[in-house]
Amino acid sequence: MSDPLIRSCDNYVILEPGKKEQILNSEETIKWLEAWLKQFNELPKDLSSLKSINTAAQHLLDTACELQVKPGFTLQWFAVRLDPPDYE
């Protein structure tokens, strides 16, 4: 299970082979994951039972940090905090 602190992060660093890293907010990251998932002829087994591409993308965001598109080509995303938390 993922750390609850991760859920409080709204930004992700995105790593794609051959591209510069990007920082996206959670909504943009979901859309980025959806775009990649739509390229699969068949979703990976652990995602195939989910209702929609959006649900699969959200599940990935909540439970994983990488997706192998093909051997040697893996996408990665990591939650990042851009602003320090306000503990007042």
C-alpha positions in Angstrom: 0.0 0.0 0.0 1.3 3.4 -0.8 2.3 6.0 1.8 -0.6 8.4 2.7 1.8 11.3 2.5 2.2 10.6 -1.2 -1.5 11.2 -1.7 -1.1 14.8 -0.4 1.4 15.5 -3.3 -0.2 17.1 -6.3 2.7 17.0 -8.6 4.7 14.3 -10.3 8.1 14.2 -12.1 7.6 12.3 -15.3 10.5 10.3 -16.9 10.2 9.0 -20.5 13.2 7.4 -22.2 14.8 9.8 -24.6 13.0 12.9 -23.3 13.7 15.6 -20.7 11.9 15.1 -17.3 8.6 17.0 -16.9 6.7 18.1 -13.8 3.0 17.6 -14.2 0.1 18.1 -11.7 -2.0 15.0 -10.9 -4.7 15.8 -13.5 -2.0 16.1 -16.2 -0.3 13.0 -15.0 -3.6 11.0 -15.3 -4.0 12.3 -18.8 -0.4 11.4 -19.7 -1.0 7.9 -18.4 -4.3 7.6 -20.2 -2.5 8.5 -23.5 0.0 5.8 -23.0 -2.5 3.2 -22.0 -4.6 3.9 -25.1 -1.6 2.8 -27.2 -1.7 -0.7 -25.8 -3.6 -3.3 -27.9 -4.4 -5.0 -24.7 -4.0 -3.6 -21.2 -1.6 -5.4 -18.8 -3.3 -8.1 -16.8 -3.4 -6.2 -13.5 -5.3 -3.3 -15.3 -7.5 -5.3 -17.7 -10.3 -5.8 -15.2 -10.7 -2.1 -14.5 -13.7 -0.3 -16.0 -12.0 2.3 -18.0 -8.7 3.8 -19.2 -9.2 6.6 -16.7 -9.7 4.1 -13.8 -6.6 2.2 -14.9 -4.6 5.4 -15.0 -5.8 6.4 -11.6 -5.0 3.0 -10.2 -1.4 3.2 -11.6 -1.0 6.7 -10.1 -2.1 5.4 -6.7 -0.2 2.1 -6.7 2.8 2.2 -9.0 5.6 4.4 -10.3 6.4 2.7 -13.6 4.9 1.1 -16.6 6.8 -1.0 -19.1 5.5 -0.1 -22.6 7.8 -2.6 -24.2 11.0 -4.4 -23.3 13.7 -1.7 -22.7 11.1 1.2 -22.7 9.7 2.0 -19.2 7.8 5.1 -18.2 8.3 6.3 -14.6 6.5 8.9 -12.4 7.2 10.0 -8.9 5.2 12.2 -6.5 7.1 15.4 -5.7 6.3 18.3 -3.3 7.1 21.6 -4.9 6.2 23.7 -1.9 7.1 22.8 1.7 4.1 21.8 3.8 2.5 24.3 6.1 2.6 22.7 9.6 1.2 25.7 11.5 
